[in-house]
Amino acid sequence: MGDAAAVIDRYLSDGDIRSQRITDHDWAVQLKGEKKLSITVLIAERERTVAFESFFIRRPAENHAEVYRMLLRANTTIYGVRFSLDDIGDVYLTGRFPLDAITEEELDRILGAILETSDSMFMPAIEIGFASYLARDLAWRAAQGAPEGAARATIAPR
């Protein structure tokens, strides 16, 4: 186990952060947001770097260009991580850092950036990329007599 792994273990343990050691060099960390309630971050120690990856949203059902444009613009202001896409268009927050850059303070900044970005960008991305679904869901809830605020709080996929 390298120095970065020891730092990661100590940070997660001392911070009482919900996490699981998957392998000697991989961790799954569970963060809690307010808008995006569950934010899983995979941390992977490699030969020269530590990689961070967090699933953000599935491929938008509509308005792809608008969603991707919003996320690309956000990339210019996020600390240490960036939005990226997989082969089918699902969106992730990803980052790579040199092994020797991994300190408890840096982990706090990186995980904080992932938490803050996921939480603040989640509903805007959902509202643009799944607008038709949201409109149908709100109409159905209104027909059922559900208060508008209650519908809004429950429409985000988890």
Kinemage of the C-alpha trace (Angstrom):
@kinemage 1
@onewidth
@group {chain A} dominant
@subgroup {mainchain}
@vectorlist {calphas} color= white
{ca met a 1} P 0.000 0.000 0.000
{ca gly a 2} L 1.464 3.331 -1.082
{ca asp a 3} L 1.448 6.665 0.674
{ca ala a 4} L -1.616 7.847 -1.279
{ca ala a 5} L -3.591 4.773 -0.198
{ca ala a 6} L -2.691 5.406 3.445
{ca val a 7} L -3.754 9.046 3.118
{ca ile a 8} L -7.054 8.035 1.498
{ca asp a 9} L -7.740 5.429 4.216
{ca arg a 10} L -6.958 7.918 6.977
{ca tyr a 11} L -9.044 10.690 5.415
{ca leu a 12} L -12.098 8.443 4.950
{ca ser a 13} L -11.782 6.944 8.414
{ca asp a 14} L -11.063 10.185 10.295
{ca gly a 15} L -13.794 12.038 8.398
{ca asp a 16} L -16.320 9.302 9.177
{ca ile a 17} L -17.183 9.240 5.474
{ca arg a 18} L -19.298 6.347 4.315
{ca ser a 19} L -16.969 4.279 2.161
{ca gln a 20} L -15.931 0.770 1.260
{ca arg a 21} L -12.514 -0.515 0.308
{ca ile a 22} L -13.109 -2.509 -2.871
{ca thr a 23} L -9.522 -3.632 -3.494
{ca asp a 24} L -6.105 -2.641 -2.146
{ca his a 25} L -6.187 0.322 -4.531
{ca asp a 26} L -9.891 1.132 -5.013
{ca trp a 27} L -12.543 2.753 -2.826
{ca ala a 28} L -16.264 3.481 -3.220
{ca val a 29} L -17.289 6.621 -1.338
{ca gln a 30} L -20.890 7.645 -0.678
{ca leu a 31} L -21.623 11.377 -0.389
{ca lys a 32} L -25.020 12.877 0.434
{ca gly a 33} L -26.330 15.902 -1.412
{ca glu a 34} L -29.477 17.951 -1.024
{ca lys a 35} L -30.724 17.822 -4.640
{ca lys a 36} L -28.867 14.713 -5.755
{ca leu a 37} L -29.327 12.660 -2.647
{ca ser a 38} L -26.760 9.939 -3.312
{ca ile a 39} L -23.403 10.649 -4.939
{ca thr a 40} L -21.070 7.691 -5.339
{ca val a 41} L -17.412 8.414 -6.031
{ca leu a 42} L -14.964 5.733 -7.121
{ca ile a 43} L -11.367 6.452 -6.134
{ca ala a 44} L -8.674 4.395 -7.857
{ca glu a 45} L -4.984 4.516 -6.970
{ca arg a 46} L -2.896 3.645 -10.008
{ca glu a 47} L 0.829 3.475 -10.703
{ca arg a 48} L 1.299 7.251 -11.012
{ca thr a 49} L -2.125 8.802 -10.399
{ca val a 50} L -5.266 8.690 -8.327
{ca ala a 51} L -8.443 8.750 -10.412
{ca phe a 52} L -11.851 9.966 -9.270
{ca glu a 53} L -15.090 9.070 -11.051
{ca ser a 54} L -18.674 9.861 -10.118
{ca phe a 55} L -21.759 9.040 -12.170
{ca phe a 56} L -23.812 12.211 -12.752
{ca ile a 57} L -26.794 11.449 -15.035
{ca arg a 58} L -27.879 9.025 -17.724
{ca arg a 59} L -27.751 10.150 -21.335
{ca pro a 60} L -30.234 13.002 -21.643
{ca ala a 61} L -33.469 11.923 -23.305
{ca glu a 62} L -33.699 15.246 -25.161
{ca asn a 63} L -31.928 18.574 -25.607
{ca his a 64} L -28.555 16.786 -25.634
{ca ala a 65} L -26.588 19.707 -27.053
{ca glu a 66} L -28.025 22.133 -24.512
{ca val a 67} L -27.230 19.829 -21.571
{ca tyr a 68} L -23.719 19.088 -22.810
{ca arg a 69} L -23.077 22.795 -23.519
{ca met a 70} L -24.136 23.704 -19.959
{ca leu a 71} L -21.836 21.035 -18.508
{ca leu a 72} L -18.887 22.002 -20.723
{ca arg a 73} L -19.250 25.599 -19.561
{ca ala a 74} L -19.278 24.412 -15.962
{ca asn a 75} L -15.971 22.587 -16.600
{ca thr a 76} L -14.206 25.961 -16.651
{ca thr a 77} L -15.071 26.673 -13.010
{ca ile a 78} L -14.932 23.274 -11.273
{ca tyr a 79} L -11.905 22.483 -9.127
{ca gly a 80} L -9.965 19.392 -10.203
{ca val a 81} L -12.703 17.425 -11.949
{ca arg a 82} L -14.592 17.784 -15.196
{ca phe a 83} L -17.747 16.513 -16.827
{ca ser a 84} L -17.126 13.732 -19.332
{ca leu a 85} L -19.216 11.292 -21.362
{ca asp a 86} L -19.037 7.560 -21.887
{ca asp a 87} L -19.700 5.865 -25.243
{ca ile a 88} L -23.499 6.025 -24.877
{ca gly a 89} L -23.694 9.610 -23.591
{ca asp a 90} L -24.017 9.018 -19.843
{ca val a 91} L -22.367 11.849 -17.904
{ca tyr a 92} L -19.680 11.518 -15.220
{ca leu a 93} L -17.477 13.796 -13.155
{ca thr a 94} L -13.881 12.617 -13.513
{ca gly a 95} L -10.443 13.707 -12.446
{ca arg a 96} L -6.843 12.477 -12.166
{ca phe a 97} L -4.198 13.687 -9.769
{ca pro a 98} L -0.537 12.751 -9.294
{ca leu a 99} L 0.044 10.356 -6.403
{ca asp a 100} L 2.168 12.873 -4.520
{ca ala a 101} L -0.618 15.509 -4.731
{ca ile a 102} L -2.944 13.404 -2.599
{ca thr a 103} L -3.183 14.884 0.870
{ca glu a 104} L -6.125 14.967 3.243
{ca glu a 105} L -6.660 18.635 2.360
{ca glu a 106} L -6.623 17.840 -1.360
{ca leu a 107} L -9.057 14.939 -0.902
{ca asp a 108} L -11.364 17.320 0.946
{ca arg a 109} L -11.201 19.811 -1.955
{ca ile a 110} L -11.741 17.143 -4.618
{ca leu a 111} L -14.633 15.387 -2.899
{ca gly a 112} L -16.103 18.772 -1.973
{ca ala a 113} L -15.962 19.838 -5.628
{ca ile a 114} L -17.691 16.615 -6.706
{ca leu a 115} L -20.387 16.999 -4.043
{ca glu a 116} L -21.017 20.697 -4.726
{ca thr a 117} L -21.011 20.282 -8.509
{ca ser a 118} L -23.226 17.186 -8.520
{ca asp a 119} L -25.693 18.791 -6.168
{ca ser a 120} L -25.878 22.223 -7.832
{ca met a 121} L -25.921 21.010 -11.463
{ca phe a 122} L -28.202 17.974 -11.038
{ca met a 123} L -31.645 19.601 -11.266
{ca pro a 124} L -30.704 22.008 -14.077
{ca ala a 125} L -29.371 19.060 -16.118
{ca ile a 126} L -32.485 16.975 -15.366
{ca glu a 127} L -34.829 19.867 -16.166
{ca ile a 128} L -33.212 20.383 -19.583
{ca gly a 129} L -32.385 16.791 -20.517
{ca phe a 130} L -35.628 15.206 -19.305
{ca ala a 131} L -38.070 18.108 -19.785
{ca ser a 132} L -40.827 16.031 -21.447
{ca tyr a 133} L -40.662 13.385 -18.733
{ca leu a 134} L -40.894 16.061 -16.036
{ca ala a 135} L -43.865 17.743 -17.737
{ca arg a 136} L -45.725 14.405 -18.021
{ca asp a 137} L -44.894 13.539 -14.406
{ca leu a 138} L -46.072 16.921 -13.103
{ca ala a 139} L -49.300 16.683 -15.146
{ca trp a 140} L -49.972 13.188 -13.801
{ca arg a 141} L -49.323 14.300 -10.216
{ca ala a 142} L -51.591 17.315 -10.674
{ca ala a 143} L -54.343 15.023 -11.977
{ca gln a 144} L -53.888 12.907 -8.854
{ca gly a 145} L -54.290 15.992 -6.664
{ca ala a 146} L -50.688 16.001 -5.425
{ca pro a 147} L -49.439 19.408 -4.272
{ca glu a 148} L -47.024 20.968 -6.789
{ca gly a 149} L -44.166 21.204 -4.270
{ca ala a 150} L -44.475 17.506 -3.434
{ca ala a 151} L -44.214 16.563 -7.092
{ca arg a 152} L -41.114 18.686 -7.582
{ca ala a 153} L -39.329 17.097 -4.638
{ca thr a 154} L -39.843 13.550 -5.913
{ca ile a 155} L -39.249 13.729 -9.656
{ca ala a 156} L -35.472 13.458 -9.708
{ca pro a 157} L -34.308 9.894 -10.491
{ca arg a 158} L -32.093 8.348 -7.848
